[in-house]
Amino acid sequence: MDKTKYIKEIQELTRQLIRNMSFLDKTGASCCGTTLGQCNAIMEIGRAEEISLNELADLLKLDNSTMSRNINNMVEQQLVIRELDPMDRRYVKIKLTEEGWSIYRTIEWNMDMYYMSLLRDIPEEKHDQIMESLALLLEAMQNNKCC
């Protein structure tokens, strides 16, 4: 296959993948009644257990002011708490509340079930190939920022 055809096919497959993943997010199927931004923040905070605002903004590719507004809303909704680091009062740790942890666990479970169902539709001998291909694509995307 010539390069131009590969380029167009990768572009189309990636576009369809993003559209399907966006639909999953938009339906709220995995976010337990939170916004998509809150859902992503809850997942990153839960995985880290505690994280700074700057670290969270970097992970989610958001500017600090946007992340700060999101965290303020989540504090008001009692999904997260902010704690000053006793050793460095300039450092604010963000952690999940019990309600936040409950949502985190539910989202994780929903996503586990969704991806388990995806894997059931893919022959088992192709699972490693899928993992390798996704890792290669992600690395290439991180190395080649668009626009």
C-alpha angles and dihedrals in degrees: 000000000000120000094251091056091048091050093052093045094049089047092051095044091047091048091052092047091051091047091051093047090047090052090053089052094044094051089059088227091140105026102072096225096313124118118263090252092051091046092054092046093049090051094051094044091048093050092048094038088212129019141167123249091246093051091048093048090050093050093049094041092238131132117253095250092055091046091048092054091049091050091047089055091047091050089052089050089049093239096121139019131211118222127187113232106244090216096048115021091193089066114081117195118210117209136171121256120223088269089049091050090050091053091045092054092047093049091048091050093047092049092046090053092047094050091043088057090049091052091050088062093052120072109256093235088062096054095091090047091053091050093048093046094048091048091050092047093048092049092049090049091050091050094048110047115195122241 
